[in-house]
Amino acid sequence: MTNRLTGYQSSEPKVTLNYEDGHNLVLDILTSQIIRVFMDRNCTTNSYAIQGDKHHKTNYTVDNKGDHIEVRTPDLTVKAYDGRHIDFFDGEGNPLVMDYRGRRQALANDLDDEHKSTVLAEGHDINLLGKSDDRHYEIIKSLSPDEQFYGLGDKPGFLDKRGYDYDNWNVDFGQVHNESVKGIYKSIPVMYGLKDSHPYGLFFDNTYKSHFDLGKESENYYYYSAADGNIDYYVLGGHTLKDVVANYTYLTGVTPLPQKWVLGYQQSRWGYSTSDKRVESIADGFAKYHLPIDVIHLDIDYMRGYRDFTWDTTKYQDPKKFVAEMKKRGIRLMPILDAGVKKDEDGYDIYQEGVKKGYFVENPDGTVFVGRVWPGDAVFPDFGRPEVRKWWAKHIKFFADMGACGVWNDMDEPASFDGELPKDLVFSDGDQKSTHAKMHNVFGHLQAQAAYEGMKDATGKRPYVITRAAYAGTQKYSTVWTGDNQSIWSHLQLAIPQLNSLGMSGFAIAGTDIGGFQKDTTPELLTRWLEASLFVPLFRNHAEMGTRYQEPWAFDRQTLDIYRDYLNLRYRFVPYLYDQLRHETESGLPVMRPLVLNYDQDPAVRQLNDEYMVGTNILVAPIVNQGADKRLVYLPAGKWLDFWNNVEYSGKQTIMVNAPIEKLPLFIKKDTILPWGNKVKHISDQPEKVMTFRLFGDCGAYKHYQDNGLDFKYQEGEYNEYYVEVAADGQVTVQLHKHGYQPTYDRIYVETDRGRFEFDYDRKEESYHLAK
């Protein structure tokens, strides 16, 4: 038998390509810009990334061209040939994703067996083809000289992933993260390409361990390989890179709108939660030094012997009362929740109930698997089963009843102190038995889903969940952080491309531990990290027990004063960040983004690692090198204003910017209007009565969003949209375009170079008028 292409069947929306060896390919046309490529390899096809039917009725044609079969939509063309080679082109015929016709040449093929053994024995990391069973597969694509790669979640390294290789296998990685590390806590197998300036995306929906080589092995091809599973990937088209990213988030879901206070400052340290007095002292510090804050995080010490869903009453005499008292001070408490449940036969109901109902992961012989995590011997919930997720969600109510503001999931790769869990452990894949090998990468994803649903059911509010481990689509349930970084300058440098890549991979709310989690920060590093994080959606300082303290007041007066200034500035920008997150729920585009996402036709930004944009009108160029007090800043097309002194610059050039320790290089696109939040110590649950808008430039327009910032009523139309415009002749207009929420702002100010304009709300006319 051969793999000669013998014909096709078309049954809308699928085209089946028939091959002589019987291994057929299915082209599933979801939209004009999204086509799925599928080959059944006798594996279950549950998608944990994609929920619901994503098909839109799409007109397409299928033609037999003699040497190939051609499938054409208005935006994509697929050409299928013998050998199961398929090539994708955009609507103008530009090549996007082309199958490679040659064979792989592994980097280590020039080594004989003796030298391979010697190199491996020495501990060197080399690529070997290795042995594959009959289910293993590779997908090899042609690589053009001018091709860049982006995405892949929080893989350590640079923005452009070309020339590197990565693993998709969630790992509790406590060592230094750098560009040589193949993977850490998350597996987000979506990549974006610019091939000769033409954008595309590839999403491989496979939860098994997989691998990307993006031109490291060869300048002629890149490839994806998987240990098991069906061939199942999506080609994403679009006229711009923004279109392609939006197509991915259309498939896997957008980050939902958070409660507004989630955008406030958050302070954490492993060790705060040793007692209520310790937590209270941190709150006192923020009050004493006049520093805004919204959340203090509680690490593992608040629990009773590291048991999930417990609160140690020897450390907290009345936890519920204490949480309520902190809330009255404007500070919410965010407790951690680990994946491992303590093995405890004596009075621990979570363990006993889980064992009785068979809710924990098992060994192949049917006994409960026991690993070792913080509580010692521990067992792991089988989150692949819907009833286990419901059970976990039910217990999440414990935190809601305590008044906690959310759930912080950790150690959910899943991690074990005894090393990686065996791949043959029995997990569930829905109603079917499966293995750890298949379910490992979605363990954290499913735990996050359970936490989200539990908090939503218990509170009726938008859940605040943080997770360390994730898969594609986890953004529907949880925010993320980049895990155990270190207090080193290279990790500050890494933070920008890492967060930009997460944003392009669907995670609009993400952050790094400001100042670094492990090792010891310095006043300069902490200051520059805070500045760099000014617009990072998840805005948290977190440190490890035993390291140097890094609260704002832990160093000298200059560090404290600068820290305070930037916390106050962050709160001024919260309304803008909230507007951007609302826009994200509609567009699928991230808040924090690399310049290449906005300017994909500008070659100067394709490998730009130390700048980022917020939406389309703010450009941030942090200082990320020790001792630096000036830097080069590339400004893309347009006119740009220095935020600090209003100096105007033309785009498409690199400028030198002075940046003493107290200055973050920050630029606003000319003729931009931004909301300017009130100076506050905490983000209140009560509606604001006054809003200010600032004009940067001569004229501009802005649409502003307002809701109650807490629950889901906005989905039923309970929100307002304001339109603010400053015309070229100086006329200022404020309009209430959509009125579905009470109350509106009593007063709105618009600040321009010509003065400060005050508008009052007339409730009878439901409109704004210039104050007399």
C-alpha positions in Angstrom: 0.0 0.0 0.0 1.1 3.6 -0.6 -0.1 7.0 0.6 -1.2 8.1 -2.8 -4.1 10.6 -2.8 -7.0 8.7 -4.4 -9.9 11.2 -4.1 -12.1 13.0 -1.6 -15.5 13.3 -0.1 -17.1 16.6 0.8 -19.8 16.7 3.5 -20.2 20.2 4.8 -18.2 21.4 6.7 -15.7 18.6 6.3 -13.6 17.4 3.3 -12.1 13.9 3.7 -8.9 13.3 1.7 -8.7 9.6 0.8 -5.3 7.9 0.7 -4.5 4.5 -0.6 -3.1 3.3 2.7 -6.4 4.1 4.4 -5.0 6.8 6.7 -7.2 9.6 5.6 -7.0 13.3 6.5 -10.0 15.4 7.4 -10.1 19.1 6.7 -12.8 20.6 9.0 -13.7 24.1 7.9 -14.7 26.0 11.0 -14.7 29.5 9.5 -13.2 31.1 6.4 -10.0 31.7 8.4 -9.8 28.5 10.6 -9.3 25.0 9.2 -8.8 22.0 11.3 -6.5 19.1 10.1 -7.4 15.8 11.7 -6.3 12.2 11.4 -7.7 9.5 13.6 -5.1 7.4 15.4 -7.6 5.6 17.6 -7.4 8.0 20.5 -10.3 9.8 22.2 -10.9 13.3 20.9 -12.1 15.3 23.9 -10.9 18.9 23.7 -10.1 20.6 27.0 -9.2 23.8 25.2 -12.3 24.3 23.0 -15.8 24.4 24.3 -18.9 24.4 22.1 -19.3 24.3 18.4 -17.1 26.9 16.7 -18.3 26.4 13.2 -19.6 29.3 11.2 -21.4 28.5 7.9 -18.7 29.0 5.3 -18.7 28.9 1.6 -15.9 26.8 0.2 -15.1 24.9 -3.0 -13.3 21.6 -3.6 -11.6 20.9 -7.0 -9.5 18.0 -8.3 -6.6 19.7 -10.1 -5.0 16.4 -11.3 -1.8 16.4 -9.2 -3.6 17.8 -6.2 -6.9 18.5 -4.6 -7.7 22.1 -3.8 -10.0 23.4 -1.0 -10.7 27.1 -1.1 -12.4 29.5 1.3 -12.5 33.3 0.8 -9.4 33.6 3.1 -7.5 30.3 2.9 -6.5 27.8 0.2 -5.5 24.2 1.0 -3.6 22.1 -1.6 -3.4 18.4 -0.8 -0.9 16.1 -2.6 0.3 12.5 -2.5 2.2 11.6 0.6 -0.3 13.4 2.8 1.4 16.7 2.0 -0.8 19.7 2.5 0.0 23.3 1.9 -1.9 26.4 3.1 -2.0 29.7 1.4 -3.8 33.0 2.3 -6.6 34.5 0.2 -4.0 36.2 -2.1 -2.1 33.0 -2.7 0.8 33.8 -0.4 2.3 30.6 1.2 1.6 30.2 4.9 2.1 26.7 6.2 3.8 24.3 3.8 4.7 20.7 4.4 8.3 19.8 4.2 9.1 17.2 1.5 12.4 16.0 2.9 13.4 14.1 6.0 14.6 15.4 9.4 18.3 15.4 10.1 18.8 15.3 13.8 21.6 17.4 15.2 23.3 14.5 16.8 23.4 12.3 13.7 27.1 13.1 13.2 27.9 11.2 16.5 28.7 7.5 16.4 27.3 5.3 19.2 30.4 5.5 21.3 30.5 9.4 21.3 26.7 9.6 21.9 27.1 7.5 25.1 30.0 9.6 26.2 28.3 12.9 25.7 25.1 11.7 27.4 27.1 10.3 30.3 28.7 13.7 30.8 25.2 15.2 31.2 25.2 17.2 28.1 21.9 18.0 26.4 21.9 16.9 22.8 19.1 16.1 20.4 18.7 12.4 19.4 16.1 11.0 17.1 15.4 8.2 19.6 13.1 5.3 19.1 9.4 6.0 18.4 6.5 3.5 18.8 4.0 3.2 16.0 1.7 5.9 17.5 4.3 8.6 17.8 4.2 11.2 15.0 5.9 14.3 13.6 4.5 17.2 11.5 7.3 18.9 9.6 6.8 22.2 7.9 9.0 24.2 5.5 10.8 27.2 6.9 11.5 30.3 4.9 14.6 32.5 5.5 12.3 35.4 6.6 10.0 33.7 9.1 9.5 34.5 12.8 7.7 32.6 15.5 5.7 33.8 18.5 3.4 32.5 21.2 3.8 29.2 23.1 2.6 30.7 26.4 5.2 31.4 29.1 8.1 29.5 27.6 11.3 31.1 28.9 13.3 33.1 26.4 12.9 35.8 23.8 9.8 37.0 22.0 10.9 35.5 18.6 11.1 31.8 19.2 12.9 31.0 15.9 16.0 28.9 16.5 14.8 27.3 19.7 13.1 24.1 20.7 10.5 23.6 23.5 8.6 20.8 25.3 5.0 20.9 26.2 5.0 19.1 29.5 4.1 21.0 32.7 7.1 21.0 35.1 7.6 22.4 38.6 10.9 24.1 37.6 12.6 25.7 40.5 16.0 26.5 38.8 16.9 29.6 36.9 14.6 30.2 33.9 16.4 31.1 30.7 16.2 30.6 26.9 17.9 27.2 27.2 15.0 25.8 29.3 12.6 23.9 27.2 9.5 24.3 29.3 8.2 25.3 32.7 4.7 25.3 34.3 2.4 25.6 31.3 1.8 23.9 28.0 0.1 26.2 25.5 0.7 24.7 22.1 -0.2 27.6 19.9 2.4 29.3 17.7 2.2 32.2 15.4 4.3 32.9 12.3 5.2 35.8 10.1 6.3 34.1 6.8 7.7 36.7 4.5 5.5 39.2 6.4 2.3 37.1 6.0 0.7 36.1 9.4 -0.7 32.7 10.3 -1.2 30.5 13.4 -0.9 26.8 14.3 -2.7 25.3 17.3 -2.0 21.7 18.2 -4.8 20.5 20.4 -3.0 17.5 22.0 -2.5 17.1 25.7 0.2 14.4 25.5 3.8 15.5 25.8 4.9 17.2 22.7 7.8 19.1 21.2 8.4 22.1 19.0 11.6 22.6 17.1 11.3 26.0 15.5 14.4 26.0 13.2 16.9 24.9 15.8 17.7 21.6 14.0 17.6 23.0 10.5 17.1 26.3 8.6 15.0 24.4 6.1 12.1 23.2 8.4 10.4 23.4 11.7 8.4 20.6 13.3 6.0 19.5 16.0 6.1 16.0 17.4 3.8 14.3 20.0 4.3 11.2 22.1 0.7 10.0 21.4 -2.7 11.2 20.4 -4.4 12.0 17.1 -3.1 14.3 14.5 -5.2 17.3 15.4 -4.2 20.9 14.6 -5.8 24.1 13.4 -4.4 26.4 10.8 -5.4 30.0 11.7 -5.4 32.7 9.0 -6.1 36.4 9.1 -5.2 39.6 7.3 -3.1 40.8 10.3 -1.4 39.1 13.2 -4.2 40.6 15.4 -6.7 38.7 13.3 -4.8 35.4 13.8 -4.6 35.9 17.6 -8.3 36.7 17.7 -9.0 33.5 15.8 -7.1 31.6 18.4 -9.0 33.1 21.3 -12.3 32.6 19.4 -11.4 28.9 19.5 -10.2 28.6 23.1 -12.0 31.5 24.8 -11.3 35.0 26.0 -10.2 36.0 29.5 -13.4 37.0 31.2 -13.8 40.4 32.8 -12.4 40.3 36.4 -13.7 42.2 39.4 -12.2 45.6 39.1 -10.1 45.5 42.3 -8.1 42.6 40.8 -6.2 45.3 39.0 -5.0 46.8 42.2 -1.7 46.2 43.9 -1.2 42.9 45.7 1.4 42.0 48.2 2.6 38.5 49.1 5.4 36.6 50.8 5.7 33.0 51.8 5.7 33.5 55.6 3.1 36.3 56.0 0.4 33.7 56.8 2.2 32.3 59.9 -0.2 34.3 62.0 -3.0 36.9 61.8 -0.7 39.3 63.6 1.9 39.0 60.8 -0.7 39.7 58.1 -2.0 42.7 60.2 1.5 44.1 60.5 1.8 44.1 56.7 -1.5 45.9 56.4 -0.3 48.4 59.0 2.8 49.1 57.0 0.8 50.0 53.9 -1.3 52.4 56.0 1.7 53.9 57.8 3.5 54.7 54.6 0.4 55.8 52.7 0.7 53.1 50.1 -2.4 51.8 48.1 -3.1 48.1 48.2 -6.0 45.8 47.5 -4.9 42.2 48.2 -2.6 40.3 50.6 -1.9 36.7 49.7 -1.7 33.9 52.2 0.8 31.1 51.4 0.7 27.6 52.7 1.3 28.4 56.4 -2.3 29.5 57.0 -3.5 25.9 56.7 -3.7 23.3 59.4 -0.7 21.1 58.6 -0.9 22.0 54.9 -4.3 20.3 54.6 -6.5 21.7 51.8 -9.7 23.5 52.9 -8.5 24.1 56.4 -7.5 27.2 58.4 -5.2 26.9 61.4 -7.1 28.4 64.4 -3.9 28.3 66.5 -2.5 30.9 64.2 -5.9 32.7 63.4 -8.2 32.6 66.4 -11.2 33.5 64.3 -10.3 33.4 60.6 -13.7 34.5 59.3 -13.7 37.5 61.6 -10.1 38.4 60.7 -10.8 38.3 57.0 -13.9 40.5 57.5 -11.8 43.0 59.6 -9.2 43.2 56.9 -11.9 43.7 54.3 -13.1 46.7 56.3 -9.6 48.1 56.0 -9.9 47.8 52.2 -7.7 44.7 52.0 -8.8 41.4 50.6 -7.1 38.1 51.5 -6.2 35.5 48.8 -5.4 32.0 50.1 -3.3 29.4 48.3 -4.6 25.9 47.6 -2.3 23.1 46.6 -3.1 20.1 44.4 -2.0 17.4 46.8 -4.5 16.3 49.5 -2.9 15.1 52.7 -3.1 11.4 53.3 -4.7 11.5 56.8 -6.9 8.7 58.1 -7.7 10.5 61.3 -10.5 13.0 61.0 -9.6 14.8 57.7 -12.9 14.7 55.8 -11.5 15.8 52.4 -9.2 12.8 52.3 -11.7 10.3 53.7 -14.5 11.4 51.5 -12.3 11.3 48.4 -11.1 7.8 49.2 -14.6 6.5 49.9 -15.9 7.8 46.6 -12.9 6.8 44.5 -12.0 10.4 43.6 -8.2 10.1 43.7 -5.7 9.1 41.0 -4.9 5.4 41.2 -2.0 3.1 40.4 -2.5 0.5 37.6 -3.3 -2.1 40.2 -6.3 0.0 41.5 -4.8 1.3 44.7 -4.7 5.0 45.4 -1.4 6.6 44.3 0.4 8.4 47.1 3.0 11.1 46.3 4.7 13.5 48.6 4.1 17.3 48.6 3.9 19.9 51.4 1.7 17.9 53.7 3.9 14.9 53.4 2.2 11.8 51.9 -0.5 13.2 49.6 -3.0 12.0 47.0 -4.3 13.7 43.9 -7.9 14.4 42.8 -8.8 12.8 39.4 -10.0 16.1 37.9 -10.7 14.6 34.5 -13.9 13.2 36.0 -16.7 15.8 36.0 -18.0 14.5 39.4 -14.6 15.1 41.0 -14.5 18.6 39.7 -18.0 19.2 41.1 -16.9 17.8 44.4 -13.9 20.1 44.5 -16.0 23.0 43.5 -18.4 22.3 46.3 -15.5 22.5 48.8 -14.3 25.8 47.3 -17.3 27.2 49.2 -15.1 27.0 52.3 -13.1 30.0 51.0 -16.2 31.9 50.0 -17.7 31.3 53.4 -14.5 32.6 55.0 -14.8 35.8 53.0 -11.6 35.1 51.0 -11.4 37.0 47.7 -10.4 34.0 45.5 -8.3 30.9 45.2 -4.6 30.7 44.3 -3.8 27.3 42.9 -0.2 26.0 43.2 1.7 22.8 42.7 -0.8 21.8 40.1 1.4 20.6 37.3 0.9 18.2 39.3 4.1 18.5 41.3 5.6 15.9 43.7 8.7 16.1 45.9 9.5 12.5 44.8 9.8 13.5 41.1 7.5 13.3 38.2 4.4 11.1 38.7 4.6 7.9 36.7 3.0 8.2 33.3 1.0 5.0 33.7 -1.1 6.2 36.6 -4.8 5.8 36.0 -6.5 9.2 35.4 -9.9 9.8 33.9 -10.6 11.5 30.5 -14.2 12.3 31.0 -16.1 9.0 31.4 -13.2 6.9 30.1 -10.1 5.7 31.9 -6.9 7.2 30.7 -3.4 7.8 31.9 -1.2 10.4 33.5 0.6 10.7 30.2 -2.5 12.1 28.6 -4.0 14.1 31.4 -0.9 15.6 33.0 -0.9 18.8 31.0 -4.6 19.5 31.8 -4.5 18.7 35.5 -4.0 22.4 36.5 -6.5 23.5 33.8 -9.2 21.3 35.3 -8.4 22.2 38.8 -8.7 25.9 37.8 -12.1 25.1 36.1 -13.3 23.5 39.4 -12.2 26.5 41.4 -13.8 29.0 39.0 -17.1 27.2 39.0 -17.0 26.7 42.8 -16.4 30.4 43.5 -19.0 31.5 41.0 -21.6 29.2 42.5 -20.8 30.3 46.0 -20.6 34.0 45.5 -22.4 35.0 42.3 -19.4 37.2 41.5 -16.6 37.0 38.9 -14.2 34.5 40.4 -10.6 35.4 41.1 -8.5 32.3 40.5 -4.7 32.2 39.9 -3.0 29.1 38.6 0.6 28.2 38.0 0.0 25.3 35.7 -2.2 25.7 32.6 -3.2 24.4 29.2 -4.7 26.2 26.2 -8.0 27.7 27.2 -7.3 27.9 30.9 -7.7 31.7 30.4 -11.5 31.1 30.6 -11.1 30.2 34.3 -8.0 31.7 35.7 -5.3 34.3 35.7 -1.7 33.1 35.7 1.7 34.0 37.0 5.0 32.8 35.6 6.0 30.8 38.7 9.1 30.7 40.7 11.3 33.4 39.1 14.4 34.8 40.8 15.6 38.2 42.0 18.1 38.5 39.1 18.2 41.0 36.3 17.9 38.4 33.6 14.5 37.5 35.0 13.3 41.1 34.9 14.5 41.1 31.2 12.7 37.8 30.7 9.4 39.1 32.1 8.6 41.3 29.2 8.7 38.7 26.3 7.3 36.1 28.6 4.2 38.1 29.5 3.8 39.3 25.9 3.9 35.7 24.8 1.3 34.7 27.3 -0.9 37.6 26.1 -0.7 36.4 22.6 -1.5 32.9 23.8 -4.9 34.0 25.3 -3.9 35.0 28.8 -4.9 38.6 29.1 -4.4 38.7 32.9 -0.9 37.5 33.8 2.0 38.7 35.9 5.4 37.9 37.3 6.5 38.1 40.9 7.6 41.7 41.2 11.1 41.8 42.7 11.6 38.1 42.1 10.4 35.2 44.2 13.7 33.3 44.9 17.0 34.8 46.1 17.6 38.3 47.2 16.4 41.5 45.5 18.1 44.9 45.6 16.6 48.4 45.9 17.4 49.1 42.3 16.1 45.8 40.9 12.9 46.1 42.9 12.3 49.6 41.7 13.0 48.8 38.1 10.8 45.7 38.3 7.9 47.7 39.7 8.3 50.3 37.0 8.3 47.6 34.3 5.1 46.1 35.8 3.2 49.4 35.9 0.6 48.1 33.3 1.0 44.4 33.9 -2.6 43.2 34.7 -1.6 40.9 37.6 0.3 43.3 39.8 1.9 41.3 42.6 5.0 41.5 44.7 5.9 38.0 46.0 9.0 36.6 47.7 10.2 33.3 49.2 10.6 32.6 52.9 14.2 33.1 54.0 15.0 35.7 51.3 15.5 39.4 51.8 12.3 41.2 52.6 11.0 43.3 49.6 8.1 45.2 50.9 8.1 48.9 49.7 9.5 50.1 53.1 12.2 47.3 53.4 14.9 49.5 51.9 15.9 53.2 51.8 13.6 56.3 51.7 14.2 56.8 48.0 13.0 53.3 47.1 9.9 53.8 49.3 9.1 57.1 47.7 9.5 55.9 44.2 7.4 52.8 45.0 4.6 55.0 46.4 4.7 57.2 43.3 4.3 54.2 41.0 1.6 52.6 43.0 -0.4 55.8 42.9 0.3 56.1 39.2 -1.0 52.5 38.7 -4.3 53.4 40.3 -4.7 56.3 38.0 -4.4 53.9 35.1 -6.8 51.3 36.5 -9.9 52.6 34.6 -7.9 52.4 31.3 -6.8 48.8 32.1 -10.4 47.9 32.9 -11.5 49.4 29.6 -8.8 47.4 27.8 -10.0 44.2 29.5 -13.5 44.9 28.4 -12.2 45.4 24.9 -10.3 42.1 25.2 -13.6 40.2 26.0 -14.9 41.5 22.6 -11.8 41.4 20.5 -9.8 38.5 22.0 -6.7 40.7 22.0 -4.5 41.1 25.0 -4.0 44.2 27.1 -0.2 43.9 27.4 1.2 43.1 24.0 4.4 43.1 22.0 4.8 45.8 19.4 4.8 43.2 16.6 1.1 42.5 17.4 0.2 46.1 16.5 2.8 46.6 13.8 3.3 43.3 12.2 4.6 44.8 8.9 7.4 46.7 10.7 10.6 44.5 10.7 12.1 46.7 13.4 9.8 45.3 16.1 9.8 41.6 15.3 12.6 40.8 17.8 12.0 43.6 20.2 12.2 42.1 23.7 12.4 45.1 26.1 9.4 47.2 25.1 5.6 46.5 25.3 2.4 48.2 24.5 -0.9 48.6 26.4 -3.6 48.3 23.9 -2.7 50.5 20.9 -1.8 53.9 22.4 0.6 53.4 25.2 4.2 52.3 24.8 6.4 51.2 27.8 10.2 50.9 27.6 11.4 49.8 31.0 15.0 49.9 32.2 16.0 46.2 32.6 19.8 46.5 33.1 21.6 47.2 36.3 23.0 50.7 36.6 21.4 52.0 33.4 20.0 55.5 33.5 19.3 55.9 29.8 18.3 53.7 27.0 17.4 53.5 23.3 13.6 53.4 22.6 12.2 52.4 19.3 8.9 54.3 18.4 6.8 52.7 15.7 4.8 54.6 13.1 2.9 57.7 14.2 3.5 60.6 16.5 4.4 59.9 20.2 4.4 62.1 23.3 6.7 61.6 26.3 4.3 61.0 29.2 6.4 63.0 31.6 7.2 66.2 29.6 4.9 66.1 26.6 7.8 66.3 24.1 6.7 65.1 20.7 8.6 62.5 18.6 8.0 61.1 15.2 7.7 57.3 14.9 9.7 54.7 12.9 12.9 55.8 14.6 15.0 55.0 17.7 15.6 57.7 20.3 17.8 58.0 23.3 15.9 58.6 26.5 17.2 59.6 29.9 15.8 57.4 32.7 17.1 58.1 36.2 16.0 55.6 38.8 12.7 57.3 39.4 11.7 57.5 35.7 10.0 54.8 33.5 10.3 55.7 29.8 6.6 56.0 28.8 5.0 57.3 25.7 1.4 58.0 24.6 0.4 58.1 21.0 -0.5 61.6 20.0 -4.2 62.6 20.0 -5.1 60.0 22.5 -7.7 60.4 25.3 -7.2 58.3 28.4 -9.4 57.9 31.6 -7.5 59.1 34.6 -8.6 57.4 37.8 -9.0 59.0 41.2 -6.3 58.8 43.8 -7.3 56.1 46.2 -5.8 53.7 48.7 -8.1 50.8 47.7 -10.5 50.1 44.8 -13.9 50.3 46.4 -16.9 48.2 45.7 -19.0 51.4 45.7 -19.5 53.2 42.3 -17.3 56.2 41.6 -19.0 59.5 41.3 -16.4 61.4 39.3 -14.2 60.5 36.3 -11.5 62.5 34.6 -10.3 62.1 31.0 -6.9 63.5 29.8 -6.1 64.5 26.3 -2.6 63.8 25.0 -2.2 65.9 21.9 -4.6 68.2 20.0 -7.7 66.2 19.5 -9.1 62.7 20.0 -11.9 60.4 20.9 -12.4 57.7 23.5 -15.0 55.1 24.5 -15.2 54.3 28.2 -16.9 51.4 29.9 -18.5 51.3 33.3 -20.3 48.6 35.3 -20.5 47.6 38.9 -17.1 45.9 38.7 -18.2 42.8 40.7 -20.7 40.4 39.2 -22.2 39.2 35.9 -25.0 41.7 35.5 -23.1 43.4 32.7 -23.8 40.3 30.6 -27.4 41.2 30.9 -26.8 44.8 29.7 -26.2 46.5 33.0 -23.3 48.7 31.9 -22.7 52.2 30.5 -20.6 53.4 27.6 -19.4 57.0 27.5 -18.0 58.7 24.4 -15.6 61.6 25.0 -14.3 63.7 22.1 -12.1 66.7 21.7 -12.5 68.1 18.2 -9.7 69.8 16.2 -11.3 73.2 16.9 -11.2 72.5 20.7 -14.8 71.7 21.2 -15.3 69.1 23.9 -18.2 66.6 23.9 -19.2 64.0 26.5 -22.1 61.6 25.6 -23.7 58.7 27.4 -24.0 56.2 24.4 -25.2 53.2 26.4 -27.1 53.5 29.7 -27.9 50.3 31.4 -26.3 50.7 34.8 -27.0 53.0 37.7 -25.5 55.2 38.9 -23.7 57.2 36.1 -20.9 59.5 37.0 -22.2 62.7 38.6 -19.4 64.7 37.1 -16.9 64.2 34.3 -13.8 66.3 33.8 -11.9 66.5 30.5 -8.4 68.0 30.7 -6.7 69.4 27.6 -4.0 72.0 26.9 -6.8 74.6 26.7 -8.1 73.9 30.2 -10.2 71.7 32.3 -13.8 71.2 31.2 -16.4 70.1 33.7 -19.6 68.2 32.7 -22.6 67.6 34.9 -25.1 64.8 34.5 -28.7 65.8 33.9 -30.8 62.9 35.1 -33.9 64.1 33.4 -32.3 64.3 30.0 -29.8 61.5 30.7 -27.0 63.6 29.1 -24.0 65.6 30.1 -23.7 69.4 29.8 -20.9 71.8 30.4 -21.1 73.1 34.0 -21.9 76.7 34.2 
